Amino acid sequence: MAERLSLPKSKINVLLLENVHKSAVELFKRNGYSSIRTVNEALDGDALKKALKDVHILGIRSRTKLTKEMLAAAEKLMTVGAFCIGTNQIDTKCAKKMGIPVFNAPYSNTRSVAELVLAEIIMLFRGVPQRSWGAHEGAWDKSVKGAREIRGKVLGIVGYGHIGTQLSVIAEAMGMQVRFYDIIEKLAIGNAQACRSFDNLLATADVISLHVPETPETKNMITAAKLAKMKKGAFLINAARGNVVEIPALVDALKSGHIAGAALDVFPKEPSGADEKFKSPLQGMRNVILTPHIGGSTEEAQANIGAEVAEKLVKYSDNGSTIGAVNFVEVALPQQSDTTRFMHIHRDVPGVMAKISEVFSRRKINIAGQYLRTDGEIGYVVTDVLGRVEVGMGIRKELAVIEGTVRTRFLYEAPKG
């Protein structure tokens, strides 16, 4: 292991907001980081600016808004971890221009979301929401009317990614027939079958479950016209993104009886915290299950997310690896035992690599390896040089003044001997 680092780990300040799971803290500590501050709530405004002042590594969840203004206030910030799936709360483009990779955990809560959706499918087919509501009011409805098994029913999955495929597997194990539609051709798992069109899926499924990302194409993809193409008496589940479904159109379809029931975990406008009241036109509808964006909110999922994102942040801090970054070129880097490592982030303009190499060749330093990726905006190069190179040689300072440089960093020095 290298003897000298760019910054002793005890001096690298880690800030974790929004009650990030303790698994993240434990992973940082196991890897030698000791300056870790945790805050249970989100921060904003001047409080966030003040907190960011000396932070090198920042971890947030979905409620902290990391805007251009906030990023500018974080003068020492090296990297950001979003301990969740989405990164809409972060100005990732601005972070990229500042040379700050952003990491997230896109798949760690897959099982949790799939299990919630399956539970909602069962409850909708059994009429549990209405019967539960009635029981709370003193009713005792033991009628079999509207109560059906899911075995043999057709589940239509829109978006056959990690969550969609996980749902497909467990739903099929429960005896459901699975059909799916995705804009990208996907290999079916088990006995699932791809539908030739979105409309064909809507027309054949007894229950539709949405698992698509937030894009211009998916915004309001479930309209009144699409709801009308669903089978009469079918159910709709949205555990994807709040703006995928036109809520007024869904309300009308539920009131008319064309849609028999629905379950929603995400909404176009969600409260920023527990102290803000949730409002939706769907409230009060007895055949609708409403949950407060808890698809991935299980202890297991949060523990997995904490460990996954923290590991990515540690790898970037320790050796410069950017695998898993959402806004940055991805470079997988080996941990070398006999080299000194420098990293350089720059605007993607011609001539930078030649100038970087010149800095070392002028000092007669042998380059053991260089790892470069560019994307038209940003270039990221990591240079390993043979042996122990004295930091005091002014290499980093010279790298920093190369035209187009965004930031540079000395990562570690080879051990003595």
KOLZA-489239 format. One line per field, with one value per residue (C-alpha): x, y, z. Coordinates in steps of 0.2 Angstrom, whole numbers, m for minus. Example, Ala and Ser with C-alpha at 12.3 -4.5 7.8 and 13.67 -1.06 7.14 Angstrom:
2
px <- (62 | 68)
py <- (m22 | m5)
pz <- (39 | 36)
//
This chain:
417
px <- (0 | 6 | 14 | 9 | m8 | m13 | m22 | m21 | m38 | m40 | m41 | m54 | m70 | m85 | m103 | m118 | m135 | m153 | m150 | m139 | m138 | m125 | m118 | m110 | m102 | m95 | m88 | m79 | m72 | m65 | m56 | m47 | m59 | m62 | m68 | m86 | m101 | m119 | m135 | m152 | m161 | m159 | m151 | m154 | m150 | m137 | m137 | m132 | m119 | m111 | m111 | m102 | m88 | m74 | m82 | m72 | m85 | m104 | m118 | m136 | m153 | m167 | m172 | m156 | m155 | m137 | m139 | m126 | m125 | m123 | m109 | m100 | m100 | m92 | m74 | m66 | m79 | m71 | m86 | m104 | m114 | m133 | m138 | m154 | m158 | m162 | m150 | m162 | m159 | m141 | m135 | m125 | m120 | m113 | m104 | m96 | m89 | m82 | m73 | m85 | m91 | m108 | m111 | m128 | m136 | m147 | m150 | m149 | m167 | m173 | m180 | m189 | m198 | m203 | m210 | m220 | m228 | m232 | m240 | m251 | m256 | m262 | m271 | m280 | m285 | m292 | m301 | m291 | m291 | m310 | m312 | m299 | m307 | m324 | m318 | m311 | m328 | m337 | m342 | m340 | m339 | m335 | m342 | m332 | m337 | m322 | m310 | m299 | m282 | m267 | m263 | m266 | m269 | m258 | m246 | m240 | m223 | m219 | m200 | m191 | m175 | m169 | m185 | m196 | m186 | m186 | m205 | m206 | m197 | m207 | m224 | m221 | m217 | m234 | m242 | m245 | m242 | m230 | m230 | m218 | m214 | m198 | m192 | m175 | m176 | m173 | m171 | m185 | m183 | m192 | m208 | m211 | m215 | m212 | m226 | m224 | m232 | m236 | m254 | m255 | m248 | m262 | m275 | m270 | m264 | m275 | m263 | m251 | m235 | m224 | m205 | m198 | m185 | m190 | m187 | m196 | m203 | m210 | m218 | m237 | m235 | m251 | m265 | m283 | m281 | m269 | m281 | m295 | m285 | m282 | m294 | m310 | m308 | m289 | m277 | m263 | m248 | m235 | m219 | m208 | m209 | m223 | m225 | m227 | m246 | m259 | m267 | m284 | m286 | m283 | m296 | m309 | m305 | m307 | m323 | m330 | m326 | m315 | m300 | m305 | m291 | m274 | m258 | m246 | m230 | m224 | m233 | m231 | m229 | m222 | m220 | m202 | m203 | m214 | m220 | m228 | m245 | m248 | m262 | m268 | m285 | m284 | m286 | m303 | m304 | m307 | m300 | m283 | m268 | m257 | m240 | m227 | m213 | m208 | m204 | m185 | m188 | m183 | m169 | m161 | m162 | m155 | m141 | m136 | m137 | m126 | m113 | m114 | m112 | m99 | m88 | m89 | m84 | m70 | m63 | m63 | m55 | m42 | m37 | m47 | m59 | m75 | m84 | m103 | m102 | m118 | m110 | m93 | m82 | m80 | m62 | m58 | m41 | m30 | m22 | m3 | 9 | 25 | 20 | 15 | m2 | m8 | m25 | m30 | m47 | m48 | m59 | m59 | m48 | m33 | m15 | m18 | m11 | 5 | 7 | 4 | 17 | 29 | 28 | 35 | 47 | 55 | 60 | 65 | 51 | 45 | 27 | 21 | 3 | m10 | m29 | m38 | m57 | m65 | m83 | m82 | m84 | m72 | m56 | m50 | m33 | m24 | m5 | 5 | 24 | 37 | 44 | 43 | 41 | 44 | 28 | 39 | 45 | 31 | 23 | 5 | 7 | 13 | m1 | m13 | m8 | m10 | m23 | m40 | m37 | m52 | m43 | m29 | m24 | m9 | m17 | m3 | 15 | 24 | 31 | 49 | 61)
py <- (0 | 18 | 27 | 45 | 50 | 67 | 70 | 59 | 50 | 58 | 75 | 70 | 77 | 66 | 73 | 61 | 70 | 63 | 49 | 39 | 21 | 16 | 4 | 18 | 25 | 8 | 6 | 23 | 18 | 1 | 10 | 22 | 37 | 45 | 63 | 58 | 69 | 62 | 73 | 65 | 78 | 87 | 104 | 119 | 137 | 145 | 129 | 118 | 131 | 132 | 113 | 111 | 123 | 111 | 95 | 83 | 69 | 72 | 60 | 64 | 56 | 63 | 79 | 89 | 100 | 102 | 116 | 126 | 139 | 125 | 117 | 133 | 135 | 118 | 123 | 107 | 95 | 80 | 69 | 67 | 51 | 50 | 36 | 32 | 28 | 45 | 60 | 74 | 83 | 86 | 98 | 84 | 94 | 108 | 95 | 88 | 104 | 107 | 90 | 82 | 64 | 59 | 41 | 33 | 16 | 12 | m7 | m9 | m8 | m18 | m32 | m21 | m12 | m28 | m36 | m20 | m21 | m40 | m36 | m22 | m34 | m47 | m34 | m26 | m43 | m47 | m30 | m28 | m9 | m7 | m21 | m14 | 3 | m5 | m14 | 2 | 9 | m6 | m15 | m34 | m38 | m57 | m57 | m66 | m53 | m44 | m55 | m65 | m75 | m69 | m86 | m87 | m68 | m58 | m46 | m32 | m24 | m8 | m6 | m23 | m17 | m23 | m20 | m26 | m42 | m45 | m43 | m54 | m68 | m68 | m65 | m80 | m90 | m85 | m92 | m76 | m75 | m61 | m50 | m35 | m20 | m10 | 2 | m8 | m26 | m37 | m55 | m63 | m71 | m88 | m89 | m70 | m64 | m48 | m38 | m31 | m14 | m4 | m4 | m23 | m25 | m13 | m22 | m40 | m37 | m39 | m28 | m15 | m11 | 4 | 3 | 16 | 30 | 49 | 55 | 67 | 51 | 44 | 60 | 57 | 41 | 35 | 47 | 46 | 38 | 24 | 21 | 18 | 5 | m5 | m20 | m15 | m20 | m20 | m12 | 0 | 1 | 15 | 13 | 22 | 41 | 53 | 61 | 45 | 45 | 59 | 59 | 68 | 55 | 41 | 48 | 49 | 31 | 25 | 34 | 27 | 9 | 6 | 4 | m7 | 0 | 7 | 8 | 23 | 25 | 40 | 57 | 72 | 83 | 75 | 83 | 89 | 82 | 74 | 91 | 95 | 89 | 77 | 81 | 71 | 70 | 51 | 53 | 46 | 33 | 16 | 6 | 15 | 11 | 26 | 25 | 39 | 34 | 19 | 7 | 6 | 10 | m6 | m9 | m21 | m9 | 5 | m5 | m11 | 7 | 13 | 1 | 2 | 21 | 22 | 9 | 19 | 35 | 27 | 19 | 36 | 45 | 31 | 27 | 38 | 24 | 32 | 16 | 19 | 38 | 45 | 61 | 57 | 46 | 29 | 23 | 7 | 8 | m6 | m2 | m2 | m6 | 2 | 17 | 35 | 41 | 58 | 62 | 76 | 82 | 94 | 101 | 90 | 100 | 94 | 94 | 91 | 73 | 79 | 93 | 81 | 68 | 82 | 87 | 70 | 67 | 84 | 77 | 60 | 51 | 35 | 33 | 15 | 18 | 31 | 29 | 41 | 44 | 58 | 62 | 78 | 89 | 82 | 72 | 62 | 55 | 45 | 44 | 30 | 34 | 21 | 22 | 35 | 52 | 67 | 77 | 93 | 92 | 104 | 91 | 94 | 113 | 112 | 100 | 112 | 127 | 117 | 126 | 118 | 110 | 109 | 101 | 89 | 79 | 68 | 52 | 42 | 39 | 23 | 15 | 17 | 3)
pz <- (0 | m4 | 11 | 6 | 0 | m8 | 9 | 24 | 26 | 43 | 35 | 21 | 27 | 24 | 26 | 25 | 25 | 26 | 38 | 26 | 32 | 45 | 32 | 23 | 39 | 43 | 25 | 26 | 43 | 37 | 24 | 35 | 35 | 52 | 49 | 46 | 50 | 49 | 49 | 50 | 39 | 23 | 23 | 11 | 9 | 21 | 32 | 17 | 11 | 28 | 30 | 13 | 16 | 20 | 14 | 2 | 0 | 1 | 3 | 1 | m3 | m13 | m3 | m3 | m18 | m25 | m36 | m46 | m32 | m19 | m29 | m30 | m11 | m9 | m13 | m8 | m14 | m24 | m27 | m22 | m18 | m21 | m9 | m19 | m37 | m45 | m47 | m52 | m36 | m41 | m55 | m63 | m78 | m67 | m56 | m72 | m78 | m60 | m61 | m48 | m52 | m45 | m40 | m36 | m32 | m47 | m43 | m24 | m20 | m35 | m24 | m12 | m26 | m34 | m18 | m15 | m32 | m30 | m14 | m22 | m36 | m24 | m13 | m29 | m35 | m18 | m16 | 0 | 0 | 0 | 13 | 24 | 23 | 26 | 42 | 49 | 48 | 55 | 39 | 38 | 19 | 17 | m1 | m14 | m27 | m34 | m25 | m37 | m36 | m46 | m53 | m72 | m73 | m86 | m79 | m91 | m87 | m95 | m94 | m93 | m83 | m67 | m57 | m71 | m73 | m55 | m54 | m69 | m60 | m44 | m52 | m63 | m48 | m41 | m57 | m67 | m85 | m89 | m104 | m106 | m117 | m118 | m131 | m132 | m137 | m121 | m118 | m109 | m93 | m89 | m99 | m100 | m118 | m126 | m134 | m151 | m146 | m130 | m136 | m137 | m120 | m113 | m122 | m115 | m97 | m82 | m72 | m79 | m69 | m74 | m72 | m83 | m80 | m81 | m98 | m110 | m119 | m103 | m96 | m96 | m106 | m97 | m104 | m106 | m123 | m116 | m101 | m113 | m122 | m106 | m103 | m94 | m76 | m76 | m63 | m65 | m54 | m54 | m44 | m57 | m58 | m53 | m70 | m80 | m77 | m80 | m63 | m69 | m83 | m70 | m59 | m73 | m78 | m60 | m58 | m74 | m68 | m84 | m72 | m57 | m46 | m44 | m33 | m34 | m24 | m34 | m38 | m49 | m34 | m18 | m1 | 3 | 20 | 34 | 39 | 22 | 19 | 5 | m7 | m22 | m32 | m29 | m10 | m4 | m18 | m9 | m24 | m24 | m14 | m10 | m2 | 1 | m11 | m1 | m15 | m10 | 9 | 17 | 29 | 17 | 2 | 12 | 19 | 2 | m5 | 9 | 6 | m13 | m15 | m1 | m9 | m26 | m16 | m8 | m24 | m32 | m17 | m15 | m33 | m45 | m52 | m59 | m63 | m59 | m61 | m69 | m75 | m79 | m91 | m83 | m80 | m71 | m62 | m55 | m38 | m42 | m28 | m35 | m44 | m40 | m46 | m53 | m60 | m71 | m76 | m91 | m104 | m119 | m130 | m142 | m135 | m116 | m116 | m124 | m112 | m97 | m104 | m106 | m88 | m83 | m98 | m94 | m77 | m85 | m75 | m83 | m86 | m81 | m88 | m93 | m92 | m103 | m107 | m115 | m120 | m130 | m114 | m101 | m102 | m87 | m87 | m73 | m75 | m65 | m65 | m60 | m42 | m28 | m35 | m23 | m23 | m20 | m38 | m42 | m54 | m48 | m49 | m67 | m71 | m64 | m75 | m92 | m102 | m100 | m83 | m72 | m57 | m54 | m39 | m33 | m27 | m19 | m19 | m21 | m4 | 0 | m5)
//
